Each structure stands twice: as C-alpha cells, then as structure tokens.
Amino acid sequence: MRTLSLLSLLLVAGAGCDQVTVPSRGDASPDSLATLWEAVDAGPTNFNAVAGSAPDNVFIVGDQGTVLHWDGTALQREESGTTTNLRGVAVGSDTVVYAVGEQGTIIRRQDGLWTAEAPVTTAVLNGVWAGAATACAVGEQGVVLGLTGGVWSLVPNICNDTNHACKENYYAITDSTNGLYVVGTMGVVSQVNPALTVITSAQVPGYAKVLAGATRSGAGALFVGVDGGFFTWPAGNAAKTAGLPPVFLRGVAVAGGDAWVVGHEGFVAKVTAGQSPTTIPTPDQRWLVGVYAASASDLWVVGRSGAILRGPPGVRGVADGGVN
C-alpha cells in the first residue's frame, strides 16, 4: 500500500489551498490484494461522505468542516467556511455541490467557492441529494429539507402511519424514477415526491434495524445497513441479498452493473446480481462509511480516522487511469 501524508501540507501557513498528488501503483509488487489499494494519509480527521460527478470531480467531507476536492490530478483542501462536522455531500452538476452536517449546516459550492446557506433547522443533517436545480437534505428526528426556487424549507413529515418515520433519524437519501428515497432507523424507508412536498413511509419487512446507505439502481434503489443488510427496492418491494457477513454496512455505490458496499472494520465487498458477494481485502480495520464509484475501475472509499482508499485493488493501474 502506497501512502503520502497530507498533514504537513495542511499546516503550511498562508497557503490558499493545500494539495497532494496521490501516488501511482505502477511500481507496486504486492503480495496480497490488500496492499494494492491506493491510500492517502490525511491525519486523524474523520471523513464522513464522498460523492462526485465524474472521475475528475470528486468531493470528500468530514469533521471540522473539512472538504477535499479531487480534480483528476491531486486532492486539494478547500476552505469550507465552517468548522462544523460535515456528514453528507452531493454533486448536483459540474459546478454546484452541497454539503450538510451538524447544527443544520448547509454549504453550497458554486464555481469553486463555498458559501453558507440560510439555516432552516438546528437538527443534525446526515445526507443530501442534489439535482441540477434542486436538492434535498435529511437528518435526525425525521427532518427533511427541500430546495425549490433557491429557498430551503422544511418538508412536512406527519406521523400518520405505523412506521412513525417522522420521529426516526434519517441517514441517507437517493433518487429514483419515483422520486427520492430516504432511509434511517428501524428499517424505515420514506419516499419524497418529485415536488418535495409530500413524504410517505414504509418499512423493510422483518428488518427493524438501521439503514445507513442508499444509492440509485436502475429504476429503483439499493439500501444497506446493520448486520449485513443489503436490499433492493424496486417499486417498494424489498428483496434481501444473502451472503454478506453480519457487519454494519454504511455505504453503497453502483458502477458497471455491480454494487460496491463498505462498512465497519475495513469491510468492502462487490455484489453482482445472481452471484455470491465477493469480499475485497483492505489494509486496515478502520470504519469505512462512504463510497463513490466513478467507474467499475475507479472507487473512492472514505471513513474514520483519516481513511481514504482508492481502488479496487488489482483493477486500477497506470495503463487504465492510475493516478500520477
């Protein structure tokens, strides 16, 4: 495993932005898959989410307002304007990005500059989705915020069913052809209509546990959570994928027809329809909480205590897009 420290660069006084080039694996002679991950040592910061719109436009957010941007050549630390812990990030277009976090924090990146959005809630915001002209943020105690016409506002979340979604914490959000899906505690799955005005809720049958990750898959979505929970959700019909160990799965992404899942204790696996999941060894036991798949051969994985990995191992290399 090749590493390069960001910490000394982050301490350079007066620097407008801090930058590090992720090393190439071209000269590696590893004896295991675990050593084939590219890794960046960014110090002890907890990284909580990763998202992107292309292989050369990837964003990582974490504690104390940390924002890193990958432009295809190097990771750059960007000034976020906040010291609040950031928990979610979404890329709406090549020029617009949203990040959310504790104390109801929402920041927006437009043409390379981050600014704070007007606060709407003090609740912790854990996840965000963004389109070209709208966005939706979700958080604790059933908080859902919608951005329409350039203004953030609360989306009514009324307890009118047995799932009590309005009182549960939400952790992740994704889009689908039927609107947005939001997941959280007690296996709750809430759906927000495309106009961001109505929330309806359901529950994964027989799964009253935390769902912490979500991503679009075809016309539906994939959800992951506690005890190796991995569910497809087409048209509201939950189907569990068997074969994953009972680890807390925190993030999921889709590329090339495969799903990639990450979780606690350095867990990464590839899930292909009709096949048993394949566990991919990683170099450490840190909690991995987010994954972005720029392509089937270009994954970004982030997590606690400075974990930033790029892979998958044995696939990426100099000849097919390795990092200089």
C-alpha positions in Angstrom: 0.0 0.0 0.0 1.4 3.4 -1.0 0.7 6.4 1.2 1.5 10.1 1.1 1.0 12.4 4.1 -1.4 15.4 3.7 -0.8 16.6 7.2 2.3 18.6 6.7 0.7 20.3 3.7 -2.3 21.2 5.7 -0.2 23.1 8.2 1.5 25.3 5.6 0.8 28.9 6.8 -0.8 31.2 4.4 -1.5 28.6 1.7 -4.5 29.4 -0.4 -5.2 25.7 -0.9 -3.3 22.5 0.1 -2.6 19.9 -2.4 -1.3 16.4 -2.6 -0.8 14.1 -5.6 -2.0 10.6 -4.9 0.8 8.1 -5.7 0.6 5.7 -8.6 0.6 1.9 -8.1 2.6 1.4 -11.3 5.7 0.2 -9.5 4.0 -1.9 -6.9 4.8 -5.6 -6.4 2.2 -6.5 -3.8 1.7 -10.0 -2.4 -1.9 -9.5 -1.5 -5.0 -7.6 -2.7 -5.0 -5.5 0.5 -1.7 -3.9 -0.5 -3.0 -2.8 -3.9 -5.3 -0.1 -2.6 -4.0 3.5 -3.1 -4.2 5.3 0.2 -3.9 8.9 1.3 -2.8 9.7 4.8 -4.8 12.8 5.8 -4.2 12.7 9.5 -6.8 11.7 12.1 -9.8 13.5 10.6 -13.0 11.5 10.3 -14.2 11.5 6.7 -17.9 11.0 6.6 -19.0 11.1 2.9 -17.8 11.1 -0.7 -19.5 12.0 -3.9 -18.7 13.0 -7.4 -20.0 13.7 -10.9 -17.0 12.3 -12.9 -13.6 10.7 -12.3 -12.0 14.2 -12.1 -14.7 15.8 -9.9 -14.8 14.0 -6.5 -15.6 15.6 -3.1 -14.8 14.2 0.4 -16.2 15.9 3.5 -15.5 15.3 7.2 -15.2 16.6 10.7 -14.4 20.3 11.5 -15.6 21.5 8.1 -13.1 19.5 6.2 -13.6 19.5 2.4 -11.2 17.8 -0.1 -11.6 18.0 -3.9 -10.1 15.6 -6.4 -9.6 17.3 -9.8 -8.1 14.3 -11.6 -4.6 15.1 -10.6 -4.4 16.0 -6.9 -6.5 16.2 -3.8 -6.9 19.8 -2.7 -8.2 21.1 0.7 -10.8 23.7 0.1 -12.0 26.4 2.5 -15.5 25.5 3.5 -16.2 28.5 5.7 -17.3 26.3 8.6 -15.8 24.3 11.4 -18.9 22.2 11.9 -18.7 18.4 11.3 -19.9 17.7 7.8 -21.8 14.4 7.3 -23.1 14.4 3.7 -22.1 15.7 0.3 -23.9 15.7 -3.1 -22.8 16.9 -6.5 -25.7 18.4 -8.5 -23.6 19.4 -11.5 -20.1 20.1 -12.6 -20.3 23.5 -10.9 -22.7 23.0 -8.0 -22.1 20.9 -4.8 -23.9 20.8 -1.5 -22.6 19.6 1.9 -24.5 19.2 5.1 -23.7 18.5 8.7 -24.3 19.2 12.4 -26.4 22.1 13.7 -28.4 22.2 10.5 -25.4 23.3 8.4 -25.8 23.5 4.7 -23.0 24.9 2.5 -23.0 25.3 -1.3 -20.1 25.3 -3.7 -20.7 27.4 -6.8 -17.8 27.8 -9.3 -15.2 26.7 -6.8 -16.3 28.8 -3.8 -18.2 27.6 -0.7 -20.8 29.7 1.0 -23.3 29.0 3.8 -27.0 28.6 3.1 -29.5 30.3 5.3 -30.2 28.0 8.3 -33.6 26.3 8.5 -33.1 23.8 11.4 -30.7 23.1 14.2 -31.1 19.3 13.7 -28.1 17.2 12.6 -28.2 16.7 8.8 -26.7 13.3 7.7 -27.4 13.1 4.0 -28.1 15.2 0.9 -29.1 14.7 -2.7 -28.8 17.3 -5.4 -30.0 17.7 -8.9 -29.3 20.3 -11.5 -31.8 22.9 -10.0 -33.0 21.4 -6.7 -31.7 19.5 -3.6 -33.0 17.6 -0.5 -31.3 17.2 2.9 -32.3 14.7 5.6 -31.3 14.3 9.2 -32.3 13.4 12.8 -35.8 13.3 14.1 -37.3 12.9 10.7 -36.1 16.2 9.3 -36.4 16.6 5.6 -35.4 19.9 3.8 -36.2 20.7 0.2 -34.6 23.3 -2.0 -37.1 24.8 -4.5 -36.8 28.1 -6.2 -33.5 28.7 -4.5 -35.0 28.5 -1.0 -34.6 25.7 1.6 -37.7 24.8 3.6 -39.0 22.0 5.8 -41.0 19.3 4.1 -43.9 18.3 6.3 -43.3 14.9 7.9 -46.5 13.9 9.7 -47.0 10.8 11.8 -49.9 9.2 10.1 -48.9 5.6 9.9 -47.5 2.8 12.0 -43.9 3.3 10.9 -43.5 6.6 12.8 -41.0 7.8 10.2 -41.5 11.4 11.3 -39.7 10.5 14.6 -36.9 8.4 13.3 -33.4 9.5 12.3 -32.6 9.6 8.6 -29.1 8.8 7.4 -29.1 8.6 3.6 -31.0 9.7 0.5 -31.1 8.7 -3.1 -33.1 9.4 -6.2 -35.2 7.0 -8.4 -37.7 7.2 -11.2 -40.4 7.5 -8.5 -38.9 10.4 -6.5 -36.4 10.3 -3.6 -36.0 7.5 -1.1 -34.8 8.2 2.4 -33.6 5.6 4.9 -32.9 5.5 8.6 -33.6 3.8 11.9 -36.0 0.9 12.4 -35.7 -0.1 8.7 -37.8 2.9 7.7 -37.9 3.8 4.0 -39.6 7.2 3.3 -40.4 8.5 -0.2 -40.4 12.2 -1.1 -42.3 13.1 -4.2 -40.5 14.9 -7.0 -42.0 18.3 -6.0 -40.5 17.9 -2.5 -43.9 18.5 -0.8 -45.1 15.1 0.4 -43.5 12.3 2.4 -44.9 8.7 2.6 -43.2 5.9 4.5 -42.9 2.2 4.6 -40.6 -0.3 6.4 -38.4 -3.1 5.1 -40.4 -6.2 6.2 -38.8 -8.0 9.1 -35.9 -5.6 9.4 -36.3 -3.1 12.3 -32.6 -2.0 12.2 -30.6 0.9 11.0 -30.3 1.5 7.2 -27.3 3.8 6.7 -26.6 3.9 3.0 -28.6 4.3 -0.2 -28.0 4.6 -4.0 -29.9 4.5 -7.2 -30.0 1.2 -9.1 -31.9 1.2 -12.4 -35.4 2.4 -11.7 -35.2 1.6 -8.0 -32.7 1.8 -5.2 -30.3 -0.2 -3.0 -30.2 0.2 0.8 -27.6 -1.1 3.2 -27.4 -1.3 7.0 -26.8 -3.2 10.2 -26.0 -7.0 10.2 -25.1 -7.1 6.5 -28.4 -5.8 5.4 -28.5 -5.3 1.6 -31.8 -4.7 0.0 -33.1 -3.9 -3.5 -36.2 -1.7 -3.5 -37.9 -1.7 -6.9 -41.4 -0.3 -6.7 -41.5 -0.7 -2.9 -40.8 -4.4 -2.8 -37.8 -5.2 -0.6 -35.6 -8.1 -1.5 -32.6 -9.0 0.7 -29.3 -10.2 -0.8 -27.9 -13.1 1.1 -24.2 -13.9 1.7 -22.8 -10.8 3.3 -21.4 -11.2 6.8 -23.1 -9.5 9.8 -21.1 -6.3 9.6 -22.6 -2.8 9.8 -22.7 -1.7 6.1 -22.6 2.1 5.8 -22.3 3.0 2.1 -23.2 1.6 -1.3 -22.5 2.7 -4.9 -23.2 1.2 -8.3 -20.9 1.0 -11.3 -20.7 -1.3 -14.3 -23.7 -3.3 -13.2 -22.1 -4.1 -9.8 -22.8 -2.7 -6.4 -19.9 -1.9 -4.0 -20.6 -1.8 -0.3 -18.4 -0.6 2.6 -18.7 -0.9 6.3 -17.1 -1.2 9.7 -13.8 -2.9 10.3 -12.4 -2.1 6.9 -15.1 -4.1 5.1 -15.5 -3.8 1.3 -17.4 -6.1 -1.0 -18.7 -6.3 -4.6 -22.2 -7.6 -5.1 -23.2 -8.8 -8.6 -26.7 -9.9 -9.3 -27.1 -13.7 -9.4 -23.7 -14.3 -7.7 -22.4 -14.6 -4.2 -20.9 -11.3 -2.8 -17.1 -11.0 -3.1 -15.2 -9.6 -0.1 -12.3 -7.3 -1.1 -9.5 -7.2 1.5 -8.4 -3.7 2.7 -5.2 -2.7 4.5 -6.7 -1.8 7.9 -9.6 -2.1 10.3 -11.0 1.4 10.3 -14.7 2.0 9.9 -15.5 2.7 6.3 -18.6 4.8 5.8 -18.8 6.1 2.3 -18.1 5.0 -1.3 -18.2 6.7 -4.7 -17.9 4.7 -7.9 -16.6 6.9 -10.7 -16.5 3.7 -12.8 -16.1 0.0 -12.2 -12.3 0.5 -12.1 -12.3 3.7 -10.0 -13.6 3.6 -6.5 -13.2 6.1 -3.7 -13.8 4.8 -0.1 -13.7 7.0 3.0 -14.0 6.5 6.7 -13.0 7.2 10.2 -9.5 8.3 11.5 -8.4 9.6 8.1 -9.3 6.6 5.9 -9.2 7.4 2.2 -8.7 4.5 -0.1 -8.8 4.3 -3.9 -9.2 1.1 -5.8 -10.4 -1.6 -6.4 -7.2 -3.5 -5.9 -5.9 -5.5 -8.9 -8.0 -3.5 -11.4 -6.7 0.1 -11.5 -3.3 0.8 -12.7 -1.2 3.3 -14.8 -2.4 1.8 -18.1 -6.1 2.2 -17.2 -6.2 5.5 -15.4 -3.8 5.2 -12.5 -3.1 8.4 -10.6 0.2 10.2 -11.3 
